[in-house]
C-alpha cells in the first residue's frame, strides 16, 4: 500500500475577508490595481506599483483571487515617486510617465497573447501624451458632504457609489477649469444649498460639468441638480464663463445625461477646433454629446487613423457610433463618401451642422441603433465593395429592446421581433418610425 504524500505545489486555501497578508507587487492589472501573490494566491491591491512590498487587508475573496486594501507600505519600489496631488482619477501618478507607458504596452501585449491567441503581438510603441497633466477638456464633478458636515465637490471614491472624495487641486484639468470648480463650490456654500444624498435620494446639488475649448478658449459650465427652486440668474452672474447651463434631473441614478437643460447665458453649444494634417476643422459640441476628452491627442489619433486607413479617394466609409462627426469629417477629406451612424439624435444634428460648417459635402449622418439600422441602411445605400469599419467599445453595451422593453446585450433579445421600419427624414438623418 502506497503512502499518501502531500502535493508541495498545492495552492494555499484562499484568505478570508479581513485577513491581512504580505505581498510583493509584480505588475499592474487592467484598471490600475497591483497584482501580487500571497503564498501562490493572486491578490489585487489598489494604490501600489510594481516592486512594492505591502501589507494588505482582504476585502473580497473569490475562488481564484482576492481584492485587498493597502494597509502599510513595507518596502517601496525603486520606481515609486511622490504623487503630485491626491486625486482619485490619477492612481498611476506614483509611477514615472515612462514606466506608465511600459506597463500599458505590456497590458496590451498580454491581452493579445492571452485572449487573442497571438504568439508575438504586433504592438507598436505607445504614442506619449502631449500633456500628461491638465489635459482634460471635460470634467464631471460630484457634490458631497465631508465628515465635518461641509459641502464638497470632487470625485467618487474608487469602488464607492455613495462616498465623494474632495480634492484640493484638479491636476487633470486646466487652471481655469480648476478655478471654476472652486468658484462654484464657494457660491453654493454661501447659498446654503444641500447636496443630493445618493442613499435617501433627497437634496438638490448633484453634479458640475465643466467643458473647455482647448483651441477656442471657450468655457462652458453646466450645473446638474434635482428639481426645485434655484436662483439661476444669480448663479450665472457669479461665474466668469462663456456659457452657463442648468440641467434638472428627476431620476435617482448618478448621471449627467437626460433631464431638462436650460441655457442661462451664452450659447448652448461649445465651439472647438481640431488640427488634422494641416487642415483645421471646426465643431459645435452639445452639452451631452461625446467629444474626445484629450484634444491634443485626439488630433494625433485621428491623423494616425487616416494614415493607417490609406484611403485613395474612391472608398465609401461607414463610421459607426460617429458622435458629432469628428472622425467622419477627418476621413471625408480623403474618401469618396462617409456615412455616420449614431444613436444620440442631438449628436447627429451636431454632426450635420458640423459638416455644413466645414464645407464637407461628402458626409451624411443617420440617427439610429447600429444593431438595427445597418441592414436597411445598406439596402438603401447599396452594399459597398470595400468598407472601413470604425468600431467603438460602446458597440457592446447593453441596450433596451424596443419591442419587449427588456435590457439585453446588444443583438441577443429573445423576443424575435421584426426590426423596426426606418424612413428617410428631410434633414437626411434616420430614426425609427413612430407608427
DRENTIDO-7596 format. One line per 2 residues: number of its first residue (from 1); for each residue x, y, z of N, C-alpha, C. Coordinates in pm, whole numbers, plus 50000, padded with zeros to 5 digits. Layout:
NUM) X/Y/Z/X/Y/Z/X/Y/Z | ...
END
This chain:
1) 50086/49880/50000/50000/50000/50000/50089/50124/50000 | 50063/50215/49904/50147/50334/49892/50108/50439/49994
3) 50211/50499/50050/50184/50607/50146/50144/50732/50070 | 50045/50800/50120/49998/50923/50056/50090/51037/50093
5) 50127/51115/49993/50217/51229/50013/50144/51356/49975 | 50175/51463/50045/50113/51593/50016/50173/51652/49891
7) 50094/51728/49819/50140/51794/49696/50205/51926/49734 | 50338/51940/49711/50404/52063/49752/50360/52183/49672
9) 50298/52158/49554/50256/52271/49470/50110/52309/49491 | 50046/52239/49586/49904/52270/49611/49888/52413/49658
11) 49785/52478/49606/49762/52618/49639/49705/52629/49780 | 49750/52729/49853/49700/52751/49989/49552/52785/49985
13) 49479/52758/50094/49337/52798/50098/49326/52949/50080 | 49220/52988/50014/49206/53131/49989/49190/53206/50120
15) 49250/53325/50130/49240/53403/50254/49098/53449/50277 | 49065/53472/50402/48932/53515/50439/48924/53667/50444
17) 48803/53717/50432/48781/53861/50440/48825/53911/50577 | 48901/54022/50576/48953/54080/50699/49092/54033/50733
19) 49139/53926/50670/49273/53876/50697/49377/53966/50633 | 49490/53986/50701/49599/54068/50648/49708/53977/50592
21) 49758/54014/50473/49861/53936/50406/49972/54029/50360 | 50091/53975/50344/50204/54049/50290/50230/53999/50149
23) 50236/54093/50055/50257/54056/49915/50358/54151/49852 | 50427/54102/49751/50514/54184/49667/50446/54201/49532
25) 50432/54324/49488/50358/54354/49366/50447/54326/49245 | 50394/54243/49155/50471/54205/49035/50439/54292/48915
27) 50311/54330/48900/50270/54406/48781/50142/54480/48813 | 50092/54554/48713/49966/54626/48725/49863/54562/48633
29) 49744/54540/48685/49636/54483/48606/49563/54593/48532 | 49479/54553/48436/49396/54649/48366/49304/54717/48466
31) 49306/54849/48470/49230/54923/48568/49317/54985/48675 | 49445/54941/48685/49539/55008/48774/49572/54936/48902
33) 49501/54827/48936/49531/54756/49060/49661/54677/49046 | 49738/54671/49156/49860/54593/49155/49831/54445/49172
35) 49915/54362/49110/49898/54217/49116/50013/54157/49196 | 49979/54086/49304/50078/54017/49385/50028/53878/49421
37) 50111/53802/49492/50073/53666/49531/50109/53642/49676 | 50010/53592/49750/50030/53554/49889/50034/53402/49895
39) 50156/53347/49902/50175/53201/49901/50105/53139/49781 | 50121/53202/49666/50067/53150/49542/49928/53196/49508
41) 49856/53258/49603/49719/53304/49578/49724/53447/49525 | 49656/53473/49413/49659/53604/49348/49580/53706/49429
43) 49643/53821/49454/49579/53928/49531/49593/54058/49452 | 49482/54129/49433/49481/54260/49368/49476/54368/49475
45) 49569/54464/49467/49577/54571/49566/49583/54704/49492 | 49498/54798/49531/49498/54930/49469/49595/55024/49541
47) 49644/55122/49466/49733/55222/49524/49877/55177/49538 | 49918/55075/49462/50055/55025/49469/50114/55022/49330
49) 50247/54999/49321/50317/54992/49194/50406/54869/49194 | 50448/54822/49077/50536/54706/49071/50664/54728/49152
51) 50699/54628/49233/50816/54636/49318/50785/54669/49462 | 50665/54719/49491/50624/54747/49630/50606/54616/49708
53) 50648/54617/49834/50612/54509/49927/50520/54571/50030 | 50399/54515/50042/50295/54580/50120/50226/54480/50212
55) 50158/54536/50311/50064/54460/50392/49925/54507/50352 | 49839/54413/50319/49706/54448/50270/49601/54365/50342
57) 49481/54425/50355/49369/54357/50420/49269/54310/50315 | 49234/54182/50320/49143/54124/50223/49003/54182/50242
59) 48944/54231/50131/48808/54283/50134/48710/54193/50060 | 48757/54128/49954/48676/54033/49878/48762/53911/49847
61) 48710/53793/49874/48783/53670/49847/48703/53585/49749 | 48759/53563/49631/48697/53478/49530/48768/53343/49528
63) 48725/53256/49437/48783/53123/49430/48928/53128/49384 | 48960/53216/49285/49094/53217/49228/49173/53344/49257
65) 49110/53443/49320/49181/53567/49350/49111/53639/49464 | 49179/53742/49514/49121/53825/49621/49150/53970/49591
67) 49064/54058/49641/49084/54203/49632/49114/54255/49772 | 49217/54338/49783/49261/54382/49915/49284/54533/49916
69) 49281/54589/50035/49307/54732/50055/49443/54749/50121 | 49519/54845/50072/49652/54872/50125/49644/54916/50271
71) 49721/54850/50356/49727/54886/50498/49858/54955/50530 | 49968/54900/50480/50100/54956/50510/50197/54926/50396
73) 50273/55027/50360/50379/55010/50260/50506/54968/50333 | 50541/54840/50325/50655/54787/50399/50787/54825/50333
75) 50790/54816/50201/50914/54848/50129/50876/54906/49993 | 50903/55036/49970/50860/55098/49843/50943/55049/49726
77) 50881/55051/49610/50950/55017/49486/51054/55123/49452 | 51158/55081/49382/51261/55175/49338/51205/55275/49237
79) 51094/55238/49172/51033/55326/49071/50934/55425/49131 | 50895/55407/49255/50790/55490/49315/50836/55634/49332
81) 50749/55729/49297/50777/55871/49316/50662/55932/49396 | 50684/56053/49445/50582/56121/49523/50469/56168/49432
83) 50344/56147/49472/50232/56195/49389/50227/56347/49386 | 50183/56399/49274/50173/56544/49260/50062/56601/49348
85) 49951/56530/49355/49839/56573/49440/49744/56455/49456 | 49679/56447/49571/49582/56339/49593/49467/56355/49495
87) 49444/56249/49414/49341/56258/49310/49292/56118/49277 | 49160/56090/49299/49107/55956/49270/49119/55916/49124
89) 49127/56015/49033/49133/55985/48890/49274/55968/48836 | 49376/55977/48922/49514/55964/48876/49591/55869/48966
91) 49549/55741/48972/49616/55647/49063/49756/55610/49019 | 49789/55628/48892/49921/55588/48842/50025/55698/48855
93) 49992/55810/48914/50087/55921/48919/50206/55893/49009 | 50204/55784/49086/50318/55747/49168/50425/55674/49086
95) 50398/55653/48958/50495/55595/48866/50541/55701/48766 | 50670/55705/48731/50714/55795/48624/50635/55767/48497
97) 50612/55871/48418/50528/55855/48299/50583/55750/48203 | 50716/55742/48191/50776/55643/48102/50741/55501/48147
99) 50741/55478/48279/50705/55346/48330/50556/55318/48311 | 50474/55421/48317/50332/55402/48291/50310/55351/48149
101) 50382/55410/48053/50369/55367/47914/50415/55223/47898 | 50522/55185/47967/50570/55047/47959/50466/54950/48013
103) 50402/54984/48125/50302/54897/48183/50179/54884/48092 | 50138/54993/48032/50021/54989/47943/50051/54908/47818
105) 50171/54922/47764/50209/54842/47648/50213/54693/47685 | 50263/54662/47805/50266/54524/47849/50126/54467/47862
107) 50032/54548/47910/49894/54503/47924/49832/54472/47789 | 49861/54556/47689/49809/54531/47555/49866/54401/47499
109) 49995/54382/47514/50059/54259/47465/50001/54137/47537 | 49982/54149/47667/49928/54037/47744/49787/54001/47699
111) 49704/54103/47674/49567/54077/47629/49565/54010/47493 | 49649/54056/47401/49653/53995/47268/49707/53853/47271
113) 49800/53827/47362/49857/53692/47374/49761/53598/47444 | 49709/53642/47559/49626/53554/47642/49484/53539/47588
115) 49426/53647/47536/49288/53643/47488/49279/53632/47336 | 49374/53695/47266/49368/53695/47120/49440/53581/47054
117) 49524/53510/47128/49594/53396/47072/49716/53430/46989 | 49765/53553/46996/49886/53592/46922/50010/53542/46996
119) 50102/53480/46921/50228/53440/46983/50321/53559/46999 | 50327/53642/46897/50407/53765/46900/50319/53880/46853
121) 50247/53943/46944/50154/54050/46905/50226/54165/46834 | 50171/54216/46724/50233/54326/46650/50202/54461/46715
123) 50255/54482/46834/50227/54604/46910/50338/54705/46889 | 50301/54823/46844/50397/54931/46827/50407/55013/46956
125) 50516/55086/46975/50531/55168/47096/50415/55267/47109 | 50371/55290/47231/50262/55383/47257/50307/55526/47228
127) 50220/55600/47162/50248/55742/47137/50222/55818/47266 | 50322/55883/47325/50303/55951/47453/50214/56074/47440
129) 50152/56110/47551/50064/56226/47553/50143/56355/47536 | 50082/56450/47468/50145/56582/47454/50154/56648/47591
131) 50049/56639/47669/50044/56696/47803/49996/56588/47901 | 50083/56532/47984/50039/56431/48080/49958/56488/48196
133) 49964/56620/48215/49889/56685/48322/49797/56791/48262 | 49685/56814/48328/49591/56922/48292/49552/56916/48144
135) 49516/56798/48098/49484/56780/47958/49335/56766/47929 | 49253/56739/48030/49113/56708/48004/49034/56833/47964
137) 48955/56819/47858/48870/56930/47815/48729/56920/47873 | 48702/56810/47945/48572/56794/48011/48592/56723/48144
139) 48531/56777/48249/48541/56716/48382/48402/56716/48444 | 48365/56602/48504/48238/56590/48576/48267/56572/48724
141) 48226/56668/48805/48245/56663/48949/48113/56624/49017 | 48123/56567/49135/48005/56529/49213/48004/56603/49346
143) 47885/56647/49388/47871/56714/49517/47856/56609/49627 | 47911/56641/49744/47902/56552/49858/47910/56631/49987
145) 47927/56561/50098/47936/56623/50229/48051/56558/50305 | 48140/56642/50360/48255/56590/50434/48212/56540/50571
147) 48303/56472/50641/48272/56421/50774/48242/56534/50872 | 48298/56653/50843/48272/56767/50930/48141/56839/50895
149) 48073/56790/50790/47944/56848/50754/47952/56958/50651 | 48069/56978/50589/48085/57085/50491/48058/57033/50351
151) 47993/57117/50268/47966/57082/50129/48098/57066/50054 | 48110/56957/49976/48233/56931/49899/48198/56908/49753
153) 48301/56915/49670/48285/56894/49526/48408/56821/49476 | 48391/56695/49439/48507/56616/49399/48467/56497/49314
155) 48526/56380/49346/48502/56259/49267/48460/56144/49358 | 48394/56046/49298/48359/55926/49372/48484/55851/49415
157) 48483/55804/49538/48593/55718/49583/48589/55589/49502 | 48703/55538/49456/48703/55416/49374/48629/55302/49443
159) 48532/55244/49372/48454/55134/49425/48338/55174/49513 | 48316/55304/49532/48207/55351/49618/48114/55443/49540
161) 47984/55416/49546/47887/55499/49477/47831/55608/49568 | 47855/55594/49699/47793/55683/49795/47891/55776/49867
163) 48020/55768/49835/48121/55850/49902/48192/55938/49799 | 48194/56069/49827/48261/56165/49739/48386/56215/49809
165) 48500/56200/49743/48626/56249/49798/48654/56390/49745 | 48669/56488/49833/48703/56623/49787/48846/56627/49736
167) 48877/56724/49653/49013/56742/49602/49057/56885/49627 | 49184/56900/49662/49239/57034/49682/49279/57097/49550
169) 49319/57012/49453/49362/57060/49322/49331/56953/49219 | 49270/56994/49108/49243/56900/49000/49358/56907/48901
171) 49447/56810/48910/49568/56809/48826/49541/56759/48684 | 49419/56715/48656/49385/56670/48521/49316/56778/48439
173) 49270/56882/48502/49204/56993/48433/49294/57115/48434 | 49265/57209/48345/49344/57332/48338/49322/57416/48462
175) 49412/57512/48485/49399/57601/48599/49266/57677/48595 | 49222/57712/48474/49097/57786/48460/48977/57701/48501
177) 48977/57575/48460/48868/57485/48498/48871/57459/48648 | 48990/57440/48703/49002/57415/48846/48954/57535/48928
179) 48986/57655/48880/48940/57776/48948/48788/57787/48941 | 48729/57744/48828/48583/57747/48815/48519/57650/48914
181) 48578/57534/48932/48527/57438/49032/48523/57502/49170 | 48629/57570/49209/48633/57633/49340/48532/57747/49351
183) 48513/57821/49242/48416/57931/49244/48273/57880/49263 | 48239/57773/49191/48104/57717/49203/48082/57662/49344
185) 48182/57593/49397/48169/57537/49532/48151/57647/49635 | 48230/57755/49625/48219/57866/49720/48081/57931/49713
187) 48027/57949/49591/47896/58011/49574/47787/57923/49634 | 47793/57793/49609/47692/57701/49661/47696/57695/49814
189) 47816/57704/49870/47827/57706/50017/47764/57832/50073 | 47788/57945/50009/47731/58072/50056/47579/58070/50050
191) 47525/58000/49950/47379/57994/49934/47315/57891/50027 | 47399/57808/50092/47346/57707/50183/47271/57595/50113
193) 47310/57564/49989/47241/57459/49913/47283/57321/49963 | 47193/57227/49954/47219/57091/50001/47266/57002/49887
195) 47347/56902/49922/47391/56805/49822/47288/56694/49809 | 47288/56627/49695/47196/56516/49672/47249/56392/49744
197) 47166/56337/49833/47205/56217/49907/47172/56094/49823 | 47274/56017/49786/47256/55904/49695/47191/55783/49762
199) 47173/55789/49892/47108/55679/49963/46962/55711/49992 | 46936/55833/50040/46797/55871/50069/46728/55937/49950
201) 46805/55975/49848/46754/56041/49728/46688/56175/49761 | 46744/56243/49859/46699/56376/49896/46814/56474/49872
203) 46782/56601/49853/46884/56702/49832/46879/56759/49691 | 46960/56862/49666/46948/56940/49544/47067/56927/49449
205) 47188/56957/49496/47305/56961/49409/47354/56821/49374 | 47370/56794/49245/47415/56662/49201/47556/56667/49141
207) 47570/56735/49028/47698/56734/48958/47730/56870/48899 | 47858/56890/48872/47905/57007/48798/47985/56956/48679
209) 47946/56997/48559/48016/56958/48436/48079/57082/48375 | 48211/57079/48359/48284/57192/48301/48353/57146/48174
211) 48326/57216/48064/48387/57184/47936/48468/57304/47888 | 48584/57274/47827/48674/57379/47781/48714/57355/47636
213) 48700/57458/47554/48752/57452/47418/48901/57480/47420 | 48982/57378/47406/49127/57395/47418/49183/57479/47305
215) 49117/57479/47190/49164/57558/47075/49092/57692/47063 | 48975/57703/47125/48898/57828/47114/48902/57911/47240
217) 48939/57850/47353/48943/57923/47479/48808/57942/47543 | 48703/57881/47488/48568/57895/47543/48550/57803/47663
219) 48470/57846/47761/48444/57768/47881/48294/57757/47902 | 48246/57633/47920/48104/57607/47942/48085/57539/48078
221) 47992/57591/48157/47962/57538/48289/47818/57488/48289 | 47799/57363/48337/47663/57309/48345/47643/57250/48485
223) 47545/57305/48556/47511/57257/48689/47395/57158/48678 | 47413/57039/48738/47311/56935/48735/47251/56923/48874
225) 47120/56938/48884/47052/56937/49013/46925/56853/49007 | 46866/56833/49123/46729/56779/49128/46633/56894/49097
227) 46508/56863/49083/46410/56968/49058/46384/57047/49185 | 46362/57178/49167/46336/57263/49281/46373/57407/49251
229) 46336/57499/49340/46368/57641/49319/46518/57663/49327 | 46567/57757/49243/46710/57782/49235/46732/57924/49181
231) 46816/58006/49246/46843/58142/49196/46939/58136/49077 | 46888/58090/48964/46975/58064/48849/47037/58189/48790
233) 46966/58300/48794/47022/58423/48740/47143/58470/48822 | 47132/58462/48954/47245/58499/49039/47362/58403/49020
235) 47332/58274/48998/47436/58175/48975/47513/58206/48847 | 47442/58234/48739/47508/58263/48611/47590/58392/48620
237) 47538/58493/48692/47610/58620/48702/47736/58609/48786 | 47743/58509/48874/47858/58495/48962/47976/58425/48896
239) 47956/58368/48778/48061/58289/48714/48120/58361/48593 | 48251/58350/48577/48320/58405/48459/48334/58294/48356
241) 48222/58263/48291/48219/58157/48190/48152/58210/48064 | 48186/58149/47950/48128/58193/47824/47984/58147/47809
243) 47950/58035/47871/47812/57989/47870/47784/57913/48000 | 47662/57926/48049/47620/57859/48172/47488/57789/48145
245) 47481/57660/48178/47361/57580/48158/47316/57521/48291 | 47186/57492/48300/47130/57432/48421/47046/57313/48380
247) 47082/57194/48429/47010/57071/48398/46939/57020/48523 | 46809/56994/48510/46730/56939/48620/46693/56793/48589
249) 46725/56705/48682/46703/56561/48663/46613/56509/48775 | 46519/56421/48738/46427/56365/48836/46468/56226/48883
251) 46542/56150/48802/46577/56014/48837/46669/56005/48958 | 46684/55882/49008/46767/55860/49127/46908/55817/49089
253) 46933/55784/48963/47064/55737/48920/47166/55850/48912 | 47294/55812/48920/47404/55908/48909/47438/55927/48763
255) 47380/56029/48700/47405/56056/48560/47390/56205/48533 | 47464/56252/48432/47451/56390/48389/47378/56399/48255
257) 47333/56284/48205/47262/56278/48077/47112/56290/48101 | 47043/56338/47998/46898/56348/48007/46854/56468/48090
259) 46732/56462/48138/46678/56574/48214/46641/56691/48124 | 46611/56801/48187/46574/56923/48115/46685/57026/48134
261) 46748/57067/48024/46859/57161/48028/46813/57299/47982 | 46847/57399/48061/46810/57537/48031/46935/57621/48015
263) 46940/57700/47908/47053/57789/47885/47033/57916/47967 | 47131/57948/48052/47123/58068/48135/47195/58185/48070
265) 47316/58162/48020/47391/58265/47948/47470/58200/47837 | 47505/58280/47735/47590/58231/47627/47519/58135/47534
267) 47598/58045/47474/47548/57950/47375/47523/57815/47438 | 47430/57739/47380/47401/57604/47430/47506/57504/47384
269) 47591/57540/47288/47695/57452/47239/47832/57515/47264 | 47934/57431/47263/48072/57477/47284/48149/57467/47154
271) 48207/57577/47105/48288/57570/46983/48427/57514/47011 | 48477/57431/46920/48610/57374/46932/48666/57348/46793
273) 48798/57338/46783/48866/57314/46656/48965/57199/46673 | 48991/57130/46562/49092/57025/46557/49183/57050/46437
275) 49314/57036/46460/49413/57049/46354/49448/56909/46305 | 49407/56877/46181/49428/56742/46128/49503/56749/45996
277) 49631/56713/46000/49710/56707/45878/49714/56837/45801 | 49725/56948/45870/49731/57077/45804/49594/57138/45776
279) 49487/57067/45807/49351/57117/45787/49286/57143/45922 | 49220/57256/45934/49151/57291/46057/49002/57266/46042
281) 48947/57183/46129/48804/57155/46129/48741/57219/46253 | 48625/57280/46233/48554/57346/46343/48432/57263/46382
283) 48403/57261/46513/48293/57181/46565/48213/57262/46666 | 48084/57232/46674/47998/57280/46781/47953/57157/46859
285) 47976/57157/46991/47951/57039/47074/47835/57066/47169 | 47730/56985/47159/47619/56998/47253/47661/56951/47392
287) 47586/56993/47492/47626/56966/47630/47635/56818/47663 | 47552/56734/47599/47553/56592/47630/47615/56507/47519
289) 47679/56571/47421/47741/56497/47311/47882/56454/47349 | 47926/56342/47290/48060/56292/47319/48164/56364/47235
291) 48277/56396/47299/48393/56453/47231/48516/56401/47305 | 48619/56363/47231/48740/56311/47295/48788/56409/47402
293) 48815/56357/47523/48847/56445/47636/48989/56501/47630 | 49074/56447/47544/49210/56498/47528/49221/56553/47386
295) 49206/56684/47371/49201/56745/47239/49331/56723/47162 | 49443/56745/47228/49572/56732/47159/49595/56590/47108
297) 49560/56490/47191/49580/56352/47149/49472/56306/47051 | 49355/56369/47053/49253/56338/46953/49304/56375/46814
299) 49374/56486/46804/49431/56526/46676/49531/56422/46626 | 49615/56371/46716/49712/56268/46677/49642/56136/46644
301) 49539/56102/46721/49467/55978/46698/49399/55978/46563 | 49327/56084/46530/49254/56088/46404/49349/56095/46285
303) 49460/56166/46301/49559/56172/46193/49618/56033/46168 | 49650/55961/46277/49705/55827/46262/49603/55732/46200
305) 49475/55744/46238/49371/55659/46182/49358/55681/46031 | 49364/55807/45989/49355/55837/45846/49475/55781/45771
307) 49594/55790/45830/49713/55737/45765/49708/55585/45753 | 49666/55518/45860/49658/55372/45858/49549/55322/45764
309) 49441/55399/45749/49335/55359/45656/49384/55359/45512 | 49477/55450/45479/49533/55454/45345/49428/55478/45238
311) 49336/55568/45265/49228/55596/45171/49282/55659/45042 | 49222/55618/44929/49267/55667/44799/49173/55769/44740
313) 49057/55790/44802/48960/55883/44749/48845/55816/44677 | 48847/55682/44669/48741/55609/44598/48651/55530/44693
315) 48683/55528/44822/48612/55441/44916/48488/55507/44976 | 48396/55420/45018/48282/55463/45099/48310/55417/45241
317) 48312/55509/45336/48348/55480/45474/48223/55484/45561 | 48207/55381/45644/48100/55380/45742/48162/55406/45879
319) 48120/55513/45944/48168/55547/46078/48055/55516/46176 | 48071/55404/46248/47968/55362/46343/47993/55427/46477
321) 47883/55469/46543/47892/55545/46669/47973/55673/46644 | 47930/55749/46546/48009/55862/46495/48005/55985/46584
323) 47914/55991/46682/47909/56109/46768/47878/56234/46687 | 47952/56340/46711/47929/56467/46641/48003/56475/46509
325) 48063/56361/46466/48123/56355/46334/48270/56390/46325 | 48343/56381/46436/48485/56419/46431/48566/56330/46338
327) 48560/56197/46359/48635/56105/46271/48574/56106/46131 | 48444/56116/46121/48378/56117/45989/48433/56230/45902
329) 48438/56349/45957/48484/56463/45878/48633/56454/45849 | 48709/56395/45942/48853/56378/45917/48877/56283/45800
331) 48800/56173/45792/48817/56077/45684/48750/56121/45555 | 48653/56210/45565/48587/56260/45444/48684/56337/45355
333) 48792/56388/45412/48889/56464/45334/48961/56376/45233 | 48968/56243/45258/49045/56153/45171/48962/56038/45116
335) 48829/56046/45123/48745/55937/45073/48637/55992/44982 | 48570/55900/44913/48464/55943/44823/48340/55983/44901
337) 48311/55910/45008/48191/55937/45085/48204/55877/45224 | 48147/55944/45323/48144/55894/45460/48000/55894/45508
339) 47958/55782/45569/47825/55770/45625/47839/55741/45773 | 47789/55828/45858/47798/55811/46002/47665/55768/46061
341) 47672/55680/46161/47553/55631/46231/47573/55652/46380 | 47474/55710/46446/47484/55741/46589/47344/55736/46650
343) 47333/55679/46772/47204/55661/46835/47153/55789/46901 | 47243/55879/46941/47203/56004/47007/47164/56106/46900
345) 47037/56140/46893/46988/56226/46787/47047/56366/46793 | 47069/56417/46914/47127/56550/46928/47268/56553/46870
347) 47342/56445/46889/47478/56436/46833/47474/56430/46681 | 47374/56361/46625/47360/56355/46480/47331/56493/46424
349) 47244/56568/46492/47216/56704/46448/47343/56789/46450 | 47425/56771/46553/47554/56841/46559/47642/56801/46442
351) 47647/56671/46411/47732/56623/46302/47691/56684/46168 | 47559/56693/46144/47511/56752/46019/47554/56898/46009
353) 47537/56971/46120/47576/57112/46120/47727/57127/46108 | 47803/57038/46171/47949/57046/46162/47998/57022/46020
355) 47932/56931/45948/47968/56907/45809/47943/57033/45725 | 47827/57097/45745/47798/57221/45673/47897/57330/45710
357) 47932/57337/45838/48022/57442/45887/48159/57432/45821 | 48203/57310/45795/48336/57290/45737/48334/57270/45586
359) 48219/57289/45523/48210/57276/45378/48231/57135/45328 | 48201/57035/45411/48217/56895/45373/48083/56845/45318
361) 48078/56816/45187/47953/56775/45125/47948/56627/45091 | 48051/56551/45130/48050/56408/45103/48036/56326/45231
363) 47974/56385/45333/47947/56313/45459/47799/56324/45493 | 47738/56211/45525/47597/56207/45564/47584/56133/45695
365) 47483/56169/45773/47470/56113/45907/47326/56065/45931 | 47316/55953/46002/47187/55891/46030/47177/55864/46180
367) 47057/55883/46234/47031/55855/46375/46964/55719/46387 | 47021/55632/46470/46963/55500/46490/47061/55408/46560
369) 47008/55300/46612/47088/55197/46677/47159/55116/46569 | 47290/55106/46577/47366/55034/46475/47316/54891/46459
371) 47273/54830/46568/47229/54690/46565/47114/54670/46468 | 47023/54767/46460/46906/54752/46374/46910/54842/46251
373) 46998/54943/46251/46997/55040/46143/47078/54997/46022 | 47181/54912/46042/47274/54886/45933/47211/54812/45816
375) 47125/54712/45842/47068/54635/45730/46985/54724/45637 | 46886/54799/45689/46811/54886/45596/46897/54996/45538
377) 46996/55042/45612/47083/55147/45561/47165/55096/45444 | 47218/54975/45455/47297/54918/45347/47209/54893/45225
379) 47087/54844/45248/46996/54823/45137/46964/54953/45065 | 46954/55060/45143/46923/55191/45084/47042/55247/45007
381) 47161/55231/45064/47279/55292/45005/47347/55204/44901 | 47305/55076/44893/47369/54976/44806/47497/54931/44873
383) 47515/54801/44879/47628/54742/44952/47760/54789/44892 | 47847/54850/44970/47976/54896/44917/48068/54777/44890
385) 48159/54794/44798/48252/54687/44763/48368/54680/44861 | 48387/54784/44935/48501/54786/45028/48469/54881/45140
387) 48482/54838/45267/48446/54920/45384/48564/54937/45475 | 48563/55050/45538/48649/55070/45656/48555/55087/45774
389) 48550/54988/45862/48462/54993/45978/48539/55054/46094 | 48483/55156/46152/48544/55220/46268/48457/55188/46388
391) 48499/55093/46468/48419/55044/46579/48462/55108/46709 | 48370/55129/46800/48398/55184/46931/48357/55082/47036
393) 48416/55092/47155/48384/54997/47260/48237/55000/47298 | 48171/55113/47273/48032/55126/47312/47940/55034/47233
395) 47994/54966/47128/47912/54875/47048/47860/54759/47130 | 47924/54729/47244/47890/54610/47318/47814/54640/47447
397) 47766/54761/47463/47690/54794/47583/47552/54728/47578 | 47492/54712/47691/47356/54657/47696/47257/54763/47646
399) 47152/54718/47578/47054/54810/47522/46913/54764/47558 | 46819/54857/47550/46678/54824/47574/46615/54782/47444
401) 46549/54666/47447/46476/54620/47329/46354/54709/47311 | 46333/54761/47191/46222/54850/47167/46088/54780/47160
403) 46090/54645/47160/45965/54570/47148/45923/54512/47283 | 46014/54437/47347/45977/54373/47473/46019/54456/47594
405) 46092/54568/47570/46131/54661/47677/46215/54594/47784 | 46300/54501/47744/46390/54437/47838/46533/54474/47805
407) 46618/54479/47910/46759/54510/47890/46832/54383/47848 | 46893/54386/47731/46963/54270/47677/47099/54313/47623
409) 47196/54220/47620/47319/54252/47547/47284/54279/47402 | 47361/54365/47336/47331/54407/47201/47311/54287/47108
411) 47195/54280/47042/47170/54179/46942/47124/54045/46997 | 47096/54031/47127/47064/53900/47182/46922/53889/47237
413) 46835/53981/47203/46699/53976/47257/46627/53852/47204 | 46552/53785/47291/46486/53660/47255/46343/53678/47210
415) 46297/53803/47200/46157/53823/47162/46136/53799/47013 | 46245/53794/46934/46239/53763/46791/46145/53857/46716
417) 46144/53981/46759/46057/54078/46692/46118/54121/46560 | 46033/54157/46466/46082/54209/46340/46146/54345/46364
419) 46267/54372/46310/46330/54503/46330/46237/54615/46289 | 46242/54729/46358/46153/54841/46325/46181/54896/46186
421) 46079/54958/46127/46095/55019/45996/46171/55151/46010 | 46236/55190/45902/46314/55314/45901/46269/55397/45781
423) 46273/55527/45797/46235/55615/45687/46328/55735/45682 | 46348/55784/45561/46436/55899/45544/46368/56027/45591
425) 46443/56110/45664/46391/56235/45715/46439/56350/45627 | 46369/56462/45627/46409/56576/45543/46550/56624/45570
427) 46596/56618/45695/46731/56665/45728/46838/56561/45697 | 46799/56455/45626/46891/56349/45585/46948/56274/45705
429) 46863/56243/45799/46902/56155/45909/46785/56065/45942 | 46813/55950/45998/46712/55847/46017/46676/55832/46164
431) 46554/55784/46185/46510/55748/46319/46396/55646/46304 | 46367/55570/46408/46259/55470/46396/46126/55535/46364
433) 46047/55468/46282/45914/55519/46251/45827/55517/46376 | 45739/55614/46388/45657/55627/46509/45532/55541/46502
435) 45506/55483/46389/45385/55400/46376/45421/55263/46321
END
